């Protein structure tokens, strides 16, 4: 039995026992960093192959193109072009595109910084920054994160230039990359200050709508394998089905049915990668009574069969 509250209404519903969540992959610096150089970079096209992971290094992730979702810490957030994430050591996260279509696939720059370098970097910034403001970029406890929106994509050329230096390794590339890291620290700090909206700008009605839909999205994320209808959730939210559908589209960026299907298939992906259960059992555990229909939906969203996905997940190596 689960108990959930939306706008003061308590929702109680029985649900089947869920499969255990696949273990988080721990990405370690020794797999990525070259020698004693404290920076590592890549440019990754995110798909459905990788599983949730954390790091023993600090990461800055910058979405260069596409749209989808970012599972980070205990949150699930819609993400897309221009969003930057500051991820402390030990923060689990995972990017998922909204579909396998090329115009939706997330392209992400990952800039990784070794922990033994952070202390010196923080000390330098504290001495030469403006009141130590840039210092806060590299703070943060495991499980926490910060997101910054770069609406004009001004950071894109810096990430591209850093990756070019890292890959070509021409004379002085280390010095140049460290110089660009300092520029990033300043620009990100400025964006944090410039884009944070004042609380007074949010109308009460807007805040309430966002809170309701955030609760609904969280509920669906946790109960996707169970029978869910827009009518049921609209009733619990105390609004009409039509109004619920409109608000849901705004909050999730897709229709209610598409969102539930995506969450169910992601649940199936975790089971395929983390268990040895048969496909028919996984289909039923993910909310599909008909295995053939499950296979059809899975192939449509993932671009391969469940069995092919399981084989690919078994071959997947570490990823920053």
BAGUTI-648911 format. One record per residue (C-alpha): residue in three letters; x, y, z; residue number from 1. Coordinates in steps of 0.02 Angstrom, whole numbers, plus 50000, padded with zeros to 5 digits. Each point is the difference from the previous one (the first is absolute). Layout:
@residuo:ALA	c1:X	c2:Y	c3:Z	num:NUM
...
//
This chain:
@residuo:UNK	c1:50000	c2:50000	c3:50000	num:1
@residuo:UNK	c1:50066	c2:50173	c3:49955	num:2
@residuo:UNK	c1:49941	c2:50169	c3:50064	num:3
@residuo:UNK	c1:50022	c2:50158	c3:49895	num:4
@residuo:UNK	c1:49932	c2:50175	c3:50027	num:5
@residuo:UNK	c1:49954	c2:50123	c3:49863	num:6
@residuo:UNK	c1:49921	c2:50167	c3:50052	num:7
@residuo:UNK	c1:49955	c2:49925	c3:50168	num:8
@residuo:UNK	c1:49912	c2:49848	c3:49926	num:9
@residuo:UNK	c1:50069	c2:49832	c3:50054	num:10
@residuo:UNK	c1:50015	c2:49869	c3:49864	num:11
@residuo:UNK	c1:50018	c2:49820	c3:50057	num:12
@residuo:UNK	c1:50025	c2:49863	c3:49874	num:13
@residuo:UNK	c1:50061	c2:49821	c3:50005	num:14
@residuo:UNK	c1:50137	c2:49957	c3:49879	num:15
@residuo:UNK	c1:50104	c2:49847	c3:49957	num:16
@residuo:UNK	c1:50173	c2:49979	c3:50069	num:17
@residuo:UNK	c1:50124	c2:50089	c3:49888	num:18
@residuo:UNK	c1:50163	c2:49928	c3:49939	num:19
@residuo:UNK	c1:50155	c2:50061	c3:50090	num:20
@residuo:UNK	c1:50082	c2:50150	c3:49919	num:21
@residuo:UNK	c1:50157	c2:49958	c3:49902	num:22
@residuo:UNK	c1:50157	c2:50046	c3:50098	num:23
@residuo:UNK	c1:50081	c2:50168	c3:49964	num:24
@residuo:UNK	c1:50159	c2:49987	c3:49899	num:25
@residuo:UNK	c1:50149	c2:50086	c3:50083	num:26
@residuo:UNK	c1:50106	c2:50090	c3:49871	num:27
@residuo:UNK	c1:50179	c2:50020	c3:50061	num:28
@residuo:UNK	c1:50128	c2:50126	c3:49942	num:29
@residuo:UNK	c1:50132	c2:49871	c3:49958	num:30
@residuo:UNK	c1:49891	c2:49946	c3:49854	num:31
@residuo:UNK	c1:49999	c2:50175	c3:49925	num:32
@residuo:UNK	c1:50140	c2:50118	c3:50051	num:33
@residuo:UNK	c1:50164	c2:50001	c3:49904	num:34
@residuo:UNK	c1:50150	c2:49994	c3:50116	num:35
@residuo:UNK	c1:50005	c2:50141	c3:50126	num:36
@residuo:UNK	c1:49898	c2:50124	c3:49896	num:37
@residuo:UNK	c1:49848	c2:50047	c3:50108	num:38
@residuo:UNK	c1:49874	c2:50024	c3:49858	num:39
@residuo:UNK	c1:49910	c2:49876	c3:49889	num:40
@residuo:UNK	c1:49873	c2:50039	c3:49862	num:41
@residuo:UNK	c1:49885	c2:49912	c3:49880	num:42
@residuo:UNK	c1:49849	c2:50037	c3:49891	num:43
@residuo:UNK	c1:49868	c2:49865	c3:50017	num:44
@residuo:UNK	c1:49840	c2:49961	c3:49906	num:45
@residuo:UNK	c1:49885	c2:49939	c3:50138	num:46
@residuo:UNK	c1:49886	c2:49852	c3:49967	num:47
@residuo:UNK	c1:49921	c2:49860	c3:50101	num:48
@residuo:UNK	c1:50153	c2:49889	c3:50017	num:49
@residuo:UNK	c1:50083	c2:50072	c3:50154	num:50
@residuo:UNK	c1:49941	c2:49976	c3:50177	num:51
@residuo:UNK	c1:49995	c2:50119	c3:50146	num:52
@residuo:UNK	c1:50174	c2:50042	c3:50063	num:53
@residuo:UNK	c1:50098	c2:50111	c3:50118	num:54
@residuo:UNK	c1:50182	c2:50057	c3:50001	num:55
@residuo:UNK	c1:50149	c2:50019	c3:50113	num:56
@residuo:UNK	c1:50035	c2:50167	c3:49912	num:57
@residuo:UNK	c1:49908	c2:50164	c3:49972	num:58
@residuo:UNK	c1:49904	c2:50014	c3:49836	num:59
@residuo:UNK	c1:49929	c2:50143	c3:49898	num:60
@residuo:UNK	c1:49873	c2:49936	c3:49873	num:61
@residuo:UNK	c1:49941	c2:50117	c3:49862	num:62
@residuo:UNK	c1:49857	c2:49955	c3:49882	num:63
@residuo:UNK	c1:50050	c2:50059	c3:49827	num:64
@residuo:UNK	c1:49850	c2:49932	c3:49903	num:65
@residuo:UNK	c1:49842	c2:49896	c3:50016	num:66
@residuo:UNK	c1:49869	c2:49978	c3:50134	num:67
@residuo:UNK	c1:49956	c2:49870	c3:50130	num:68
@residuo:UNK	c1:50013	c2:49969	c3:50187	num:69
@residuo:UNK	c1:50137	c2:50007	c3:50130	num:70
@residuo:UNK	c1:49988	c2:49882	c3:50147	num:71
@residuo:UNK	c1:50110	c2:50081	c3:50132	num:72
@residuo:UNK	c1:50007	c2:49966	c3:50186	num:73
@residuo:UNK	c1:49819	c2:49972	c3:50051	num:74
@residuo:UNK	c1:49929	c2:50108	c3:49859	num:75
@residuo:UNK	c1:49941	c2:49975	c3:49822	num:76
@residuo:UNK	c1:50006	c2:50159	c3:49897	num:77
@residuo:UNK	c1:49960	c2:50043	c3:49821	num:78
@residuo:UNK	c1:50160	c2:50052	c3:49913	num:79
@residuo:UNK	c1:50055	c2:50069	c3:49834	num:80
@residuo:UNK	c1:50115	c2:50113	c3:49902	num:81
@residuo:UNK	c1:50092	c2:50128	c3:50107	num:82
@residuo:UNK	c1:49979	c2:49919	c3:50171	num:83
@residuo:UNK	c1:50159	c2:49979	c3:50103	num:84
@residuo:UNK	c1:50017	c2:49891	c3:50155	num:85
@residuo:UNK	c1:50129	c2:50009	c3:50139	num:86
@residuo:UNK	c1:50016	c2:49825	c3:50073	num:87
@residuo:UNK	c1:50102	c2:49974	c3:50160	num:88
@residuo:UNK	c1:50091	c2:49839	c3:50042	num:89
@residuo:UNK	c1:49878	c2:49859	c3:50038	num:90
@residuo:UNK	c1:49845	c2:50075	c3:49918	num:91
@residuo:UNK	c1:49912	c2:49864	c3:49897	num:92
@residuo:UNK	c1:49928	c2:50056	c3:49834	num:93
@residuo:UNK	c1:49945	c2:49940	c3:49829	num:94
@residuo:UNK	c1:49945	c2:50086	c3:49838	num:95
@residuo:UNK	c1:49860	c2:49928	c3:49894	num:96
@residuo:UNK	c1:49942	c2:50072	c3:49832	num:97
@residuo:UNK	c1:49814	c2:50025	c3:49972	num:98
@residuo:UNK	c1:50013	c2:49882	c3:49851	num:99
@residuo:UNK	c1:50129	c2:49919	c3:49886	num:100
@residuo:UNK	c1:49964	c2:50123	c3:49859	num:101
@residuo:UNK	c1:50157	c2:50096	c3:49951	num:102
@residuo:UNK	c1:49922	c2:50169	c3:50039	num:103
@residuo:UNK	c1:49961	c2:49943	c3:50178	num:104
@residuo:UNK	c1:50162	c2:49909	c3:50043	num:105
@residuo:UNK	c1:50092	c2:50093	c3:50137	num:106
@residuo:UNK	c1:50177	c2:50054	c3:49959	num:107
@residuo:UNK	c1:50093	c2:50037	c3:50161	num:108
@residuo:UNK	c1:50173	c2:50069	c3:50037	num:109
@residuo:UNK	c1:50074	c2:49923	c3:50158	num:110
@residuo:UNK	c1:50141	c2:50094	c3:50086	num:111
@residuo:UNK	c1:50073	c2:49901	c3:50145	num:112
@residuo:UNK	c1:50116	c2:50070	c3:50135	num:113
@residuo:UNK	c1:50104	c2:49894	c3:50118	num:114
@residuo:UNK	c1:49966	c2:50024	c3:50184	num:115
@residuo:UNK	c1:50183	c2:50024	c3:50046	num:116
@residuo:UNK	c1:50001	c2:50153	c3:49885	num:117
@residuo:UNK	c1:49842	c2:50079	c3:50070	num:118
@residuo:UNK	c1:50083	c2:50056	c3:50161	num:119
@residuo:UNK	c1:50133	c2:50100	c3:49908	num:120
@residuo:UNK	c1:49872	c2:50065	c3:49876	num:121
@residuo:UNK	c1:49886	c2:50061	c3:50141	num:122
@residuo:UNK	c1:50148	c2:50083	c3:50088	num:123
@residuo:UNK	c1:50050	c2:50090	c3:49840	num:124
@residuo:UNK	c1:49823	c2:50060	c3:49965	num:125
@residuo:UNK	c1:49979	c2:50060	c3:50179	num:126
@residuo:UNK	c1:50156	c2:50106	c3:49984	num:127
@residuo:UNK	c1:49961	c2:50078	c3:49831	num:128
@residuo:UNK	c1:49812	c2:49989	c3:49980	num:129
@residuo:UNK	c1:49877	c2:50136	c3:50050	num:130
@residuo:UNK	c1:49959	c2:49960	c3:50182	num:131
@residuo:UNK	c1:50024	c2:49815	c3:49962	num:132
@residuo:UNK	c1:49839	c2:49988	c3:49898	num:133
@residuo:UNK	c1:50074	c2:49882	c3:49870	num:134
@residuo:UNK	c1:50057	c2:49887	c3:50141	num:135
@residuo:UNK	c1:49824	c2:49937	c3:50030	num:136
@residuo:UNK	c1:49996	c2:49913	c3:49831	num:137
@residuo:UNK	c1:50108	c2:49858	c3:50064	num:138
@residuo:UNK	c1:49916	c2:49976	c3:50168	num:139
@residuo:UNK	c1:49859	c2:49880	c3:50032	num:140
@residuo:UNK	c1:49961	c2:49843	c3:50099	num:141
@residuo:UNK	c1:49971	c2:49829	c3:49921	num:142
@residuo:UNK	c1:49823	c2:49988	c3:49932	num:143
@residuo:UNK	c1:49987	c2:50187	c3:49970	num:144
@residuo:UNK	c1:50014	c2:50092	c3:49834	num:145
@residuo:UNK	c1:49975	c2:50171	c3:49922	num:146
@residuo:UNK	c1:49922	c2:50040	c3:49830	num:147
@residuo:UNK	c1:50032	c2:50157	c3:49897	num:148
@residuo:UNK	c1:49909	c2:50052	c3:49840	num:149
@residuo:UNK	c1:50109	c2:50071	c3:49860	num:150
@residuo:UNK	c1:49863	c2:50069	c3:49888	num:151
@residuo:UNK	c1:50119	c2:50080	c3:49873	num:152
@residuo:UNK	c1:50116	c2:49848	c3:49995	num:153
@residuo:UNK	c1:50148	c2:50112	c3:50040	num:154
@residuo:UNK	c1:50090	c2:49856	c3:50087	num:155
@residuo:UNK	c1:49990	c2:49883	c3:49850	num:156
@residuo:UNK	c1:50155	c2:50067	c3:49909	num:157
@residuo:UNK	c1:50104	c2:49986	c3:50160	num:158
@residuo:UNK	c1:49955	c2:49817	c3:50023	num:159
@residuo:UNK	c1:50033	c2:49966	c3:49816	num:160
@residuo:UNK	c1:50170	c2:50086	c3:50009	num:161
@residuo:UNK	c1:50047	c2:49905	c3:50158	num:162
@residuo:UNK	c1:49954	c2:49833	c3:49921	num:163
@residuo:UNK	c1:50103	c2:50042	c3:49845	num:164
@residuo:UNK	c1:50150	c2:50040	c3:50109	num:165
@residuo:UNK	c1:49976	c2:49840	c3:50101	num:166
@residuo:UNK	c1:49986	c2:49889	c3:49847	num:167
@residuo:UNK	c1:50140	c2:50077	c3:49896	num:168
@residuo:UNK	c1:50120	c2:50027	c3:50146	num:169
@residuo:UNK	c1:50104	c2:50131	c3:49910	num:170
@residuo:UNK	c1:50141	c2:50094	c3:50085	num:171
@residuo:UNK	c1:49933	c2:50091	c3:50154	num:172
@residuo:UNK	c1:49829	c2:49916	c3:49998	num:173
@residuo:UNK	c1:50001	c2:49974	c3:50189	num:174
@residuo:UNK	c1:50033	c2:50183	c3:50036	num:175
@residuo:UNK	c1:49867	c2:50052	c3:49875	num:176
@residuo:UNK	c1:49870	c2:49882	c3:50073	num:177
@residuo:UNK	c1:50032	c2:50063	c3:50176	num:178
@residuo:UNK	c1:49983	c2:50179	c3:49939	num:179
@residuo:UNK	c1:49833	c2:49958	c3:49919	num:180
@residuo:UNK	c1:49944	c2:49915	c3:50161	num:181
@residuo:UNK	c1:50028	c2:50165	c3:50090	num:182
@residuo:UNK	c1:49895	c2:50089	c3:49868	num:183
@residuo:UNK	c1:49862	c2:49871	c3:50021	num:184
@residuo:UNK	c1:49999	c2:50026	c3:50189	num:185
@residuo:UNK	c1:49973	c2:50187	c3:49977	num:186
@residuo:UNK	c1:49869	c2:49985	c3:49863	num:187
@residuo:UNK	c1:49900	c2:49866	c3:50091	num:188
@residuo:UNK	c1:49999	c2:50105	c3:50159	num:189
@residuo:UNK	c1:49936	c2:50150	c3:49901	num:190
@residuo:UNK	c1:49863	c2:49894	c3:49920	num:191
@residuo:UNK	c1:49946	c2:49939	c3:50173	num:192
@residuo:UNK	c1:49978	c2:50179	c3:50057	num:193
@residuo:UNK	c1:49918	c2:50064	c3:49840	num:194
@residuo:UNK	c1:49875	c2:49860	c3:49971	num:195
@residuo:UNK	c1:49936	c2:49966	c3:50176	num:196
@residuo:UNK	c1:49822	c2:50073	c3:50001	num:197
@residuo:UNK	c1:49941	c2:50098	c3:50152	num:198
@residuo:UNK	c1:49867	c2:49911	c3:50102	num:199
@residuo:UNK	c1:49882	c2:50147	c3:49977	num:200
@residuo:UNK	c1:49987	c2:49959	c3:49814	num:201
@residuo:UNK	c1:49906	c2:49839	c3:50034	num:202
@residuo:UNK	c1:49813	c2:50022	c3:50019	num:203
@residuo:UNK	c1:49917	c2:49894	c3:50133	num:204
@residuo:UNK	c1:49896	c2:49908	c3:49871	num:205
@residuo:UNK	c1:50153	c2:49959	c3:49898	num:206
@residuo:UNK	c1:50092	c2:49933	c3:50153	num:207
@residuo:UNK	c1:49852	c2:49890	c3:50046	num:208
@residuo:UNK	c1:49984	c2:49930	c3:49824	num:209
@residuo:UNK	c1:50185	c2:49960	c3:49994	num:210
@residuo:UNK	c1:49992	c2:49917	c3:50170	num:211
@residuo:UNK	c1:49850	c2:49893	c3:49949	num:212
@residuo:UNK	c1:50081	c2:49943	c3:49838	num:213
@residuo:UNK	c1:50167	c2:49967	c3:50085	num:214
@residuo:UNK	c1:49908	c2:49887	c3:50122	num:215
@residuo:UNK	c1:49910	c2:49913	c3:49857	num:216
@residuo:UNK	c1:50160	c2:49970	c3:49902	num:217
@residuo:UNK	c1:50084	c2:49932	c3:50155	num:218
@residuo:UNK	c1:49852	c2:49885	c3:50033	num:219
@residuo:UNK	c1:50001	c2:49933	c3:49821	num:220
@residuo:UNK	c1:50189	c2:49974	c3:50006	num:221
@residuo:UNK	c1:49979	c2:49889	c3:50154	num:222
@residuo:UNK	c1:49840	c2:49910	c3:49945	num:223
@residuo:UNK	c1:50016	c2:49989	c3:49809	num:224
@residuo:UNK	c1:49979	c2:49809	c3:49995	num:225
@residuo:UNK	c1:49831	c2:50015	c3:50085	num:226
@residuo:UNK	c1:49833	c2:50041	c3:49915	num:227
@residuo:UNK	c1:49997	c2:50190	c3:49980	num:228
@residuo:UNK	c1:49874	c2:50113	c3:49914	num:229
@residuo:UNK	c1:49991	c2:50186	c3:49971	num:230
@residuo:UNK	c1:49825	c2:50000	c3:50073	num:231
@residuo:UNK	c1:50062	c2:49920	c3:50162	num:232
@residuo:UNK	c1:50143	c2:50123	c3:50025	num:233
@residuo:UNK	c1:49896	c2:50151	c3:49949	num:234
@residuo:UNK	c1:49871	c2:49951	c3:50132	num:235
@residuo:UNK	c1:50135	c2:49986	c3:50132	num:236
@residuo:UNK	c1:50067	c2:50172	c3:49950	num:237
@residuo:UNK	c1:49825	c2:50074	c3:50012	num:238
@residuo:UNK	c1:49998	c2:50063	c3:49820	num:239
@residuo:UNK	c1:49911	c2:49952	c3:49840	num:240
@residuo:UNK	c1:50075	c2:49870	c3:49884	num:241
@residuo:UNK	c1:50017	c2:50130	c3:49862	num:242
@residuo:UNK	c1:50093	c2:50121	c3:50114	num:243
@residuo:UNK	c1:50110	c2:49859	c3:50065	num:244
@residuo:UNK	c1:50049	c2:49948	c3:49822	num:245
@residuo:UNK	c1:50046	c2:50180	c3:49957	num:246
@residuo:UNK	c1:50105	c2:50025	c3:50157	num:247
@residuo:UNK	c1:50081	c2:49830	c3:49979	num:248
@residuo:UNK	c1:50053	c2:50040	c3:49822	num:249
@residuo:UNK	c1:50080	c2:50162	c3:50059	num:250
@residuo:UNK	c1:50091	c2:49917	c3:50145	num:251
@residuo:UNK	c1:50060	c2:49841	c3:49913	num:252
@residuo:UNK	c1:50019	c2:50059	c3:49821	num:253
@residuo:UNK	c1:49899	c2:49852	c3:49938	num:254
@residuo:UNK	c1:49828	c2:49922	c3:50018	num:255
@residuo:UNK	c1:49946	c2:49899	c3:50152	num:256
@residuo:UNK	c1:49996	c2:49832	c3:49910	num:257
@residuo:UNK	c1:50170	c2:50028	c3:49919	num:258
@residuo:UNK	c1:50076	c2:50046	c3:50168	num:259
@residuo:UNK	c1:49931	c2:49844	c3:50086	num:260
@residuo:UNK	c1:50062	c2:49890	c3:49856	num:261
@residuo:UNK	c1:50174	c2:50078	c3:50013	num:262
@residuo:UNK	c1:50009	c2:49971	c3:50187	num:263
@residuo:UNK	c1:49941	c2:49819	c3:49980	num:264
@residuo:UNK	c1:50130	c2:49964	c3:49867	num:265
@residuo:UNK	c1:50135	c2:50079	c3:50108	num:266
@residuo:UNK	c1:49945	c2:49887	c3:50143	num:267
@residuo:UNK	c1:50016	c2:49853	c3:49880	num:268
@residuo:UNK	c1:50173	c2:50058	c3:49947	num:269
@residuo:UNK	c1:50059	c2:50000	c3:50181	num:270
@residuo:UNK	c1:49933	c2:49824	c3:50024	num:271
@residuo:UNK	c1:50078	c2:49938	c3:49838	num:272
@residuo:UNK	c1:50169	c2:50071	c3:50050	num:273
@residuo:UNK	c1:49994	c2:49954	c3:50183	num:274
@residuo:UNK	c1:49907	c2:49833	c3:50010	num:275
@residuo:UNK	c1:49993	c2:49834	c3:49908	num:276
@residuo:UNK	c1:49809	c2:49992	c3:49997	num:277
@residuo:UNK	c1:49916	c2:49943	c3:49840	num:278
@residuo:UNK	c1:49931	c2:50131	c3:49881	num:279
@residuo:UNK	c1:49820	c2:49946	c3:50032	num:280
@residuo:UNK	c1:50022	c2:50027	c3:50187	num:281
@residuo:UNK	c1:50082	c2:50169	c3:49972	num:282
@residuo:UNK	c1:49858	c2:50052	c3:49884	num:283
@residuo:UNK	c1:49870	c2:49958	c3:50133	num:284
@residuo:UNK	c1:50103	c2:50084	c3:50138	num:285
@residuo:UNK	c1:50012	c2:50157	c3:49892	num:286
@residuo:UNK	c1:49812	c2:50015	c3:49977	num:287
@residuo:UNK	c1:49970	c2:49902	c3:49838	num:288
@residuo:UNK	c1:49880	c2:49854	c3:49999	num:289
@residuo:UNK	c1:50042	c2:49954	c3:49819	num:290
@residuo:UNK	c1:50184	c2:49956	c3:49972	num:291
@residuo:UNK	c1:49984	c2:50026	c3:49812	num:292
@residuo:UNK	c1:49935	c2:50177	c3:50028	num:293
@residuo:UNK	c1:50143	c2:50031	c3:50123	num:294
@residuo:UNK	c1:50128	c2:49946	c3:49869	num:295
@residuo:UNK	c1:49918	c2:50114	c3:49871	num:296
@residuo:UNK	c1:50003	c2:50152	c3:50115	num:297
@residuo:UNK	c1:50177	c2:49961	c3:50059	num:298
@residuo:UNK	c1:50067	c2:49991	c3:49822	num:299
@residuo:UNK	c1:49911	c2:50161	c3:49953	num:300
@residuo:UNK	c1:50076	c2:50099	c3:50145	num:301
@residuo:UNK	c1:50171	c2:49918	c3:50017	num:302
@residuo:UNK	c1:50033	c2:49949	c3:49820	num:303
@residuo:UNK	c1:50037	c2:49817	c3:50040	num:304
@residuo:UNK	c1:49918	c2:49849	c3:50078	num:305
@residuo:UNK	c1:50007	c2:49967	c3:50189	num:306
@residuo:UNK	c1:50120	c2:49854	c3:49971	num:307
@residuo:UNK	c1:50115	c2:50108	c3:49893	num:308
@residuo:UNK	c1:49997	c2:50136	c3:50134	num:309
@residuo:UNK	c1:50047	c2:49874	c3:50135	num:310
@residuo:UNK	c1:50148	c2:49938	c3:49897	num:311
@residuo:UNK	c1:50057	c2:50179	c3:49970	num:312
@residuo:UNK	c1:49984	c2:50047	c3:50184	num:313
@residuo:UNK	c1:50110	c2:49852	c3:50046	num:314
@residuo:UNK	c1:50137	c2:50066	c3:49885	num:315
@residuo:UNK	c1:49990	c2:50181	c3:50058	num:316
@residuo:UNK	c1:50160	c2:50063	c3:50080	num:317
@residuo:UNK	c1:50032	c2:50145	c3:50121	num:318
@residuo:UNK	c1:49947	c2:50174	c3:49947	num:319
@residuo:UNK	c1:50032	c2:50170	c3:50075	num:320
//
